[in-house]
Amino acid sequence: MKNAPTMIKISNVIIFAAAEILLTSLTNERPKKFMMANKIINPNASK
C-alpha cells in the first residue's frame, strides 16, 4: 500500500475534473473559461 496517497490524489483529481465538467456543462461557461485560461497561459494569442 505504498501508492495509497498517490491513488487518493489521482481519484481526487478525477472527482474534481468530473465536477468541473458537470458545472461547466450545466452553466455553459466552458468557452468563456477556456478563453480566459488561454489568455492567462498565452497572452499574445489572437484567439
trRosetta pair geometry for C-beta under 8 A, 3 or more apart (Angstrom, degrees):
i j d omega theta_ij theta_ji phi_ij phi_ji
1 4 4.8 20 175 -41 90 116
3 6 4.7 -54 -168 45 77 119
3 7 5.7 83 131 -29 88 98
4 7 5.7 -56 -147 35 31 112
4 8 6.4 32 156 -19 66 104
5 8 5.6 -54 -149 36 33 112
5 9 6.3 36 152 -22 66 105
6 9 5.5 -53 -150 34 32 114
6 10 6.3 32 153 -19 66 105
7 10 5.7 -53 -147 36 31 111
7 11 6.3 28 155 -16 66 106
8 11 5.9 -56 -146 39 29 108
8 12 6.2 33 153 -22 64 107
9 12 5.7 -57 -151 35 28 113
9 13 6.5 30 151 -20 64 105
10 13 5.7 -54 -152 34 32 112
10 14 6.4 31 151 -19 65 105
11 14 5.5 -51 -147 36 35 113
11 15 6.2 37 153 -20 67 104
12 15 5.7 -53 -146 37 31 111
12 16 6.2 31 154 -19 65 107
13 16 5.7 -55 -147 38 29 112
13 17 6.2 30 154 -20 64 107
14 17 5.7 -54 -147 37 29 111
14 18 6.3 30 154 -20 64 106
15 18 5.7 -55 -148 36 30 111
15 19 6.3 29 154 -18 65 106
16 19 5.8 -55 -148 37 30 110
16 20 6.2 32 152 -22 65 108
17 20 5.6 -54 -147 36 30 114
17 21 6.3 31 154 -19 65 104
18 21 5.8 -53 -148 36 30 110
18 22 6.3 32 153 -20 64 107
19 22 5.6 -55 -148 37 31 113
19 23 6.2 30 155 -19 66 107
20 23 5.8 -54 -146 37 28 110
20 24 6.1 21 159 -15 64 110
21 24 6.0 -58 -143 40 27 106
21 25 6.1 23 159 -17 64 111
22 25 6.1 -61 -146 38 24 106
22 26 6.2 23 156 -20 63 111
23 26 5.8 -61 -149 36 27 110
23 27 6.1 -5 165 6 66 113
23 29 7.7 -28 133 39 85 119
24 27 6.4 -69 -137 51 26 91
24 28 7.6 86 169 -91 57 8
24 29 5.4 -105 -136 63 71 82
24 30 4.2 86 167 -71 119 86
24 33 6.4 -83 -119 22 122 148
25 28 7.4 24 -167 -72 27 49
25 30 7.0 28 -73 -39 49 127
28 31 7.8 -8 169 14 71 95
29 32 5.3 -64 -168 49 66 112
29 33 5.3 67 136 -28 90 108
30 33 5.8 -60 -142 39 28 110
30 34 6.0 27 162 -22 66 109
31 34 5.7 -56 -145 36 29 111
31 35 6.3 28 157 -18 65 106
32 35 5.9 -58 -151 36 28 109
32 36 6.3 28 152 -19 64 107
33 36 5.7 -56 -150 36 31 112
33 37 6.2 30 153 -18 66 106
34 37 5.7 -54 -148 37 31 111
34 38 6.2 35 151 -23 64 107
35 38 5.4 -52 -147 35 32 115
35 39 6.4 35 152 -22 64 102
35 47 7.6 -117 -124 137 90 77
36 39 5.7 -52 -151 32 31 112
36 40 6.5 29 152 -17 64 104
37 40 5.7 -55 -150 36 33 110
37 41 6.1 25 155 -14 68 109
38 41 5.9 -58 -141 42 29 105
38 42 6.1 -38 178 45 67 95
38 45 5.8 -77 159 65 104 154
38 47 6.9 -45 142 95 154 90
39 42 7.4 -84 -128 69 16 55
39 43 6.1 46 -178 -109 63 56
39 45 7.1 -124 -96 52 47 107
40 43 7.5 13 -128 -67 14 79
42 45 4.2 69 110 -30 113 111
